[in-house]
């Protein structure tokens, strides 16, 4: 291919990677189709040294639109850990709402339309107008790594450093404390991640540094533990009694039944174009598919999609890159899924 064609291809490739963040086709993202069409068009014009990149881009996009293949995956709320913000993202990948905070780790859109999220030093509930209606500030030398709205109006928070689960009331005061015990060799930052209170009043805790999930009763007594590959980042109790677990740098996700047997798993190299990096947040959808956040820190920022929806047959429905706006998306809630998170209707 002549030098001018190669240069144009490189410019278009960069454009697609940075500015066309989210579109999908059944079994193939439209971004992938655009790249495929570019190869076809580039081949057809390989002898045209003066071909303008913008003209080619318009031809490619037009071919995708004409085929009726460009569809948005839907709006979502997300945490951008390294980017230091919580955002509502539109179906076309634009930012509709944004709030800056240090290293956000968990996020929810509540039944009342407000946004609840936690970050390194605390947790906050904001209205869409960014008015604070609830706040919790963690002690010095503590890190907050999960939060959850509860049916009684309290908010569950898990802290590293202080090694505890707390339930915080609407006045921002600690109403209940569950002490957590982790191995002395585990560094503060690596102690805990995703934590959820279940419908029966138990707690499921990701002991990140010890590679296990621990179930505690309502008083904090350990009932049992589940060893997993890697460093677990999320555990989601499902309505059928199963657990959906992301395994962090274990590069996989698993679903366990009530006996602890693996009934579904997603492994590192099973999705072409989406090798699993640090598997972080996730959401099980009503159709049985799962949305995963593929955290790209630890050396992979900008290399591949940051989140995607996958079927049980391990087919990618859509994927989101958005590298021009986001560094490392680590948590997500799809906003077209109806239900009150405080009543356990959003499975994340």
C-alpha positions in Angstrom: 0.0 0.0 0.0 1.4 3.5 -0.9 2.6 5.6 2.0 -0.3 8.1 1.7 -2.8 5.2 2.2 -1.0 3.9 5.2 -0.9 7.3 6.8 -4.6 7.8 6.2 -5.4 4.4 7.7 -3.4 5.3 10.8 -5.3 8.6 11.2 -8.6 6.9 10.8 -7.6 4.2 13.3 -6.7 6.8 15.9 -10.0 8.6 15.2 -12.0 5.4 15.8 -10.1 4.5 18.9 -10.5 7.9 20.5 -13.8 9.4 19.2 -16.2 6.6 18.4 -16.6 5.1 21.8 -19.8 3.0 21.8 -21.8 1.3 19.1 -22.8 -2.3 18.6 -24.0 -5.0 16.3 -25.2 -8.5 17.2 -22.0 -10.4 17.6 -19.9 -7.5 16.4 -19.4 -3.9 17.5 -20.0 -1.3 14.8 -16.5 -0.1 15.7 -15.3 -3.5 14.5 -17.4 -3.2 11.4 -16.0 0.3 10.7 -12.5 -1.2 10.9 -13.5 -4.0 8.6 -15.0 -1.5 6.1 -11.9 0.6 6.2 -9.8 -2.4 5.2 -12.2 -2.9 2.2 -12.2 0.7 1.2 -8.5 1.1 1.7 -7.9 -1.9 -0.5 -10.2 -0.4 -3.2 -8.3 2.9 -3.1 -4.8 1.7 -2.6 -3.6 3.4 -5.8 -5.2 6.7 -5.0 -2.4 8.7 -3.4 -4.5 11.8 -2.8 -7.4 10.1 -1.0 -8.7 12.3 1.8 -9.0 10.7 5.2 -12.2 12.6 6.1 -13.8 11.5 2.8 -13.0 7.9 3.6 -14.3 8.2 7.1 -17.6 9.6 5.9 -17.9 6.7 3.4 -17.3 4.2 6.1 -19.7 5.7 8.6 -22.3 6.1 5.9 -22.1 2.4 5.0 -22.6 1.4 8.6 -25.6 3.7 9.1 -27.1 2.7 5.8 -27.1 -0.9 6.9 -29.1 0.0 10.0 -26.3 -1.3 12.1 -25.5 1.5 14.5 -27.3 1.2 17.8 -26.5 2.4 21.3 -26.2 0.1 24.1 -28.0 2.4 26.5 -27.1 5.1 29.1 -25.1 4.1 32.1 -23.6 5.4 35.3 -19.9 4.6 35.9 -16.9 5.2 38.0 -13.6 6.2 36.3 -11.1 5.2 39.0 -7.9 6.7 37.5 -9.8 9.5 35.9 -11.2 10.6 39.3 -14.9 11.0 38.3 -18.3 9.5 38.4 -20.3 10.0 35.2 -23.6 9.4 33.5 -22.8 8.4 29.9 -25.2 8.8 27.0 -26.0 6.1 24.5 -23.6 7.7 22.0 -20.7 7.9 24.5 -21.1 11.5 25.6 -20.9 12.6 29.2 -24.3 13.8 30.5 -23.4 14.3 34.2 -20.1 14.3 35.9 -18.7 14.7 39.5 -15.0 14.7 40.3 -13.8 12.6 43.3 -10.7 10.7 44.2 -10.6 7.1 43.1 -14.3 6.2 43.0 -15.1 2.6 43.6 -18.8 2.0 43.6 -21.9 3.8 42.2 -25.7 3.6 42.2 -28.6 5.5 40.7 -31.2 5.3 43.4 -34.9 4.9 43.1 -35.4 8.6 43.8 -33.1 9.5 40.9 -30.1 10.6 43.0 -26.6 9.2 42.7 -24.9 7.3 45.5 -21.2 6.6 45.2 -18.1 6.0 47.3 -14.5 7.1 46.8 -11.2 7.0 48.6 -12.2 9.1 51.6 -16.0 8.6 51.9 -19.3 8.3 50.3 -21.9 10.8 48.9 -25.4 11.0 47.7 -26.1 13.8 45.2 -29.2 15.0 43.4 -28.9 15.3 39.6 -28.3 19.0 40.3 -25.3 18.0 42.4 -26.8 19.0 45.8 -25.5 16.8 48.6 -28.3 15.2 50.5 -26.2 12.6 52.4 -22.5 12.3 53.2 -20.1 10.0 55.1 -16.4 10.9 55.7 -14.0 8.1 56.5 -11.5 8.4 59.3 -7.9 9.3 58.5 -5.8 6.4 57.1 -8.9 4.5 55.9 -10.0 3.8 52.3 -13.6 3.2 51.2 -14.0 0.6 48.6 -17.7 -0.3 48.4 -21.1 1.1 49.2 -24.7 -0.1 49.0 -28.1 1.5 49.6 -30.1 -0.5 52.2 -33.9 -0.9 52.5 -34.0 1.0 55.8 -32.4 4.1 54.4 -29.0 3.4 55.7 -25.9 3.0 53.5 -23.5 0.1 53.8 -19.8 1.1 53.5 -16.7 -1.1 53.7 -13.4 0.4 54.9 -9.8 -0.8 54.5 -7.5 0.4 57.3 -10.3 0.4 60.0 -11.2 -3.1 58.7 -14.9 -2.8 59.1 -18.3 -2.8 57.5 -20.5 0.0 58.7 -24.1 1.0 58.2 -24.5 4.7 58.2 -27.8 6.4 58.9 -29.4 9.4 57.1 -27.6 11.8 59.5 -24.2 10.4 58.5 -23.7 8.6 61.8 -22.5 5.0 62.1 -25.5 3.0 63.2 -23.9 -0.5 63.1 -20.4 -1.8 62.9 -19.2 -5.3 61.7 -15.4 -5.7 62.4 -13.4 -7.5 59.7 -10.3 -9.5 60.4 -7.7 -9.9 57.6 -4.2 -11.4 57.6 -1.6 -9.0 59.1 0.6 -9.2 56.0 -2.1 -7.7 53.8 -1.5 -4.0 52.9 -4.2 -1.5 53.7 -5.1 -0.9 50.1 -5.5 -4.6 49.4 -7.7 -5.6 52.3 -11.3 -5.5 50.9 -13.3 -4.7 47.8 -16.9 -5.3 46.8 -19.2 -5.9 49.7 -23.0 -6.6 49.7 -25.7 -7.1 52.3 -28.1 -9.8 51.2 -31.9 -10.1 51.6 -31.4 -12.4 54.6 -29.2 -9.9 56.4 -25.9 -11.5 55.8 -22.8 -9.8 54.4 -20.7 -11.0 51.4 -17.2 -9.5 51.5 -14.4 -9.7 49.0 -11.2 -10.2 50.9 -9.1 -8.9 48.0 -5.6 -9.6 49.3 -6.5 -13.1 50.6 -8.2 -14.3 47.4 -11.5 -15.2 49.0 -15.2 -14.3 49.5 -16.4 -14.5 53.1 -20.1 -14.7 54.1 -20.9 -13.3 57.5 -24.1 -13.4 59.4 -25.9 -10.3 60.6 -23.7 -10.1 63.7 -20.4 -10.6 61.8 -19.8 -14.3 62.5 -18.1 -16.0 59.6 -20.4 -18.7 58.1 -18.1 -19.9 55.3 -15.5 -18.7 52.7 -15.0 -19.3 49.1 -11.5 -19.3 47.6 -11.2 -17.9 44.1 -8.4 -17.4 41.6 -6.9 -13.9 41.8 -8.0 -11.0 44.0 -11.8 -10.8 44.0 -13.3 -7.3 43.3 -17.0 -7.9 43.2 -19.5 -10.4 44.5 -23.2 -10.1 43.4 -25.9 -12.3 45.0 -28.4 -13.4 42.4 -32.1 -14.2 42.9 -31.6 -17.9 42.4 -29.1 -18.2 45.2 -26.1 -18.1 42.9 -23.1 -15.7 43.3 -21.5 -13.8 40.5 -17.8 -13.0 41.2 -15.2 -11.1 39.4 -11.7 -12.2 40.1 -9.6 -9.1 39.6 -6.1 -10.0 38.3 -7.2 -13.6 38.2 -8.4 -12.5 34.7 -11.8 -14.3 35.0 -15.3 -14.2 36.3 -17.3 -17.0 37.7 -20.9 -17.9 38.7 -21.3 -20.3 41.6 -24.4 -22.2 42.6 -25.6 -22.7 46.2 -23.2 -25.6 46.6 -20.2 -23.5 45.5 -20.0 -25.3 42.1 -19.0 -23.3 39.0 -22.0 -23.1 36.7 -20.6 -20.5 34.3 -17.3 -18.8 33.9 -15.5 -16.4 31.6 -11.8 -16.8 31.1 -9.0 -14.6 30.0 -8.8 -15.3 26.3 -12.4 -16.4 25.5 -13.5 -13.0 24.0 -11.7 -12.0 20.8 -10.5 -8.4 21.1 -11.4 -8.4 24.8 -8.7 -10.2 26.8 -9.7 -10.0 30.5 -7.4 -7.7 32.5 -8.4 -6.8 36.0 -12.0 -7.8 36.2 -13.8 -5.3 38.4 -17.5 -4.2 38.6 -20.3 -6.1 36.9 -24.1 -6.2 36.5 -26.3 -9.1 35.7 -29.1 -8.0 33.3 -32.7 -9.2 33.2 -32.0 -11.0 29.9 -29.4 -13.1 31.6 -26.4 -11.3 30.0 -23.7 -9.7 32.1 -22.0 -6.3 31.8 -18.4 -6.4 32.9 -15.8 -3.6 33.6 -12.4 -4.6 32.4 -10.1 -2.3 34.4 -7.2 -1.3 32.2 -4.8 0.0 34.9 -1.6 -2.0 35.5 -0.3 -1.2 32.1 -3.2 -1.5 29.7 -4.8 2.0 29.5 -6.1 2.8 26.1 -5.4 -0.6 24.6 -9.0 -2.1 24.4 -12.6 -1.7 25.4 -13.2 -0.8 29.0 -16.6 -2.5 29.5 -18.8 -4.9 27.5 -22.0 -6.9 27.6 -21.6 -10.7 27.1 -24.1 -13.5 26.7 -24.0 -16.8 28.5 -22.8 -18.2 25.2 -19.8 -15.8 25.5 -20.8 -13.5 22.6 -20.1 -9.8 23.0 -23.3 -7.8 22.4 -21.6 -4.3 22.7 -18.4 -2.8 24.0 -17.4 0.6 25.2 -13.9 2.1 24.8 -14.2 5.9 25.3 -10.4 6.4 25.9 -10.6 10.1 25.0 -12.9 10.7 28.0 -12.1 7.8 30.5 -9.0 6.2 31.8 -10.1 3.1 33.8 -13.9 2.4 34.2 -14.2 0.1 37.2 -17.9 0.1 38.1 -21.1 0.4 36.1 -24.9 0.5 36.4 -27.0 0.3 33.2 -29.7 3.0 33.5 -32.3 1.4 31.3 -32.7 -1.5 33.8 -35.7 -0.6 36.1 -35.8 -1.3 39.8 -34.9 0.1 43.2 -31.3 -0.8 44.2 -32.2 -0.4 47.9 -34.6 -3.3 47.4 -32.1 -5.5 45.7 -33.6 -5.1 42.2 -30.4 -4.0 40.5 -28.0 -6.9 40.4 -24.5 -5.4 40.7 
